[in-house]
């Protein structure tokens, strides 16, 4: 073989190397799938149809606890005098609460404030009139028959501001459980009705969530007047009314043909 022929053959071999390298992945790919096999197909599974419904259960219950927010407000030329006078009146108020049968743990200070008081005139700078001290207390009363007499007692002892009264439950669990039962029954009835109207079979509950529940009633403003002397046997009338305990639920039901 001549030198020229050997050179041409070597050049041909060198040119073939890249072609073999590029073809290698295709061979490997062909080996990973059996000959004659069908292409792999992926099918998305349809989600099972379902009913998403909500319902609630509600019960009315008489409260067995009351909360009164009241305060003592005093004014004096100096801050020290205003605070001292306020402390004296609040001491008498706390003593009156204890005589009325309110436990120490049911008396809680909810606000203590001291602020300067000014008189304003047109085209004149503000003039300091004095200082105002305010001490507010939240009292829980566990005997509703004593709400009116307790309010009268603290007013006679020095309370000159009543912010409001609210009613609640000592233990709301029984009322909440009753509302839960009513909510589940209402949800089941609604699910059966929808399934019947749609002409489908009602399946099992897929999920169930709860919301709502008992929340203490916020204090409501009350009409209050200070009695100079409690010479009447009648106490301030207080009506407790009823509380509403509500449970909201949402459920998902499987349905089928």
Steps between C-alpha positions, in 0.01 A plus 500: 500500500640834399570784743222706342241226547594454868460874561155504342384207715625665819316821412181305440526332842554831674191649336287204607578532872271799571215332316528191722511710817187693408314180415581328830215656706248399238617138525475506878150644476395230263630232737299640795169429324422151366465468128140532384378649828231769483587857607435573869180703551412692821130554574383758765253339740172690524426623851209325668192725507406636840256727681644792699238618749471705816250515784470624856346409831371759744367478854361757740612478860452710810821661629629416846767768533519878470788741448481868598753763394502811718737765620581781737591836346637783715635849425730719709736797452807273518575154372582374850165618639307348210669160549461511879128578481452229240680243715281581799178459301617180331596351837144556618365346179709183537384467862139531383557226242633265763201570725277419202661156478733556202822297525837667470585294187191644328620861534747617236640845427442569130629858471692762700548844348615847601464795264529879511180699451497830312252781443487635147398851397500653156823677409648405835757235591367193689484551875575210734194429715633201691542125468259212452564150639302201378500147638285242319418154630343191344295290740361153436178413683409132515157550656274689260256579781767727650584705190265787579586519868872484423468790256315704762762418764797618293321819396431580866867431577632748245469363146398782266540327163354170378623403155280200436377157601536169320368149556670168442533133588729347759532180295376519138591140406151352538345772284777467240457122480125540451564751221747257339239224491249734337761616248590144395134405461438806287802418282389139453148607406634751250735242346219245457277764344764605247581139411131426443455811287807414289405134466828372641605270782625670815829360624711545809615827651841585356576793734333702771604836646356703786478871574316730734439398859430686821623856535429711811253777440668842486394743772196707413445855623256528787300793625647591838418759758683562826289466810590731782344265752378145451180545691296279267477124527482465122828454315590605148312265263722288276370258235735222390300375200646215294829427327545345158762229457564418134722241331575524125622195310602425142514151350600327177304189393590248232228442242461246221259371242 
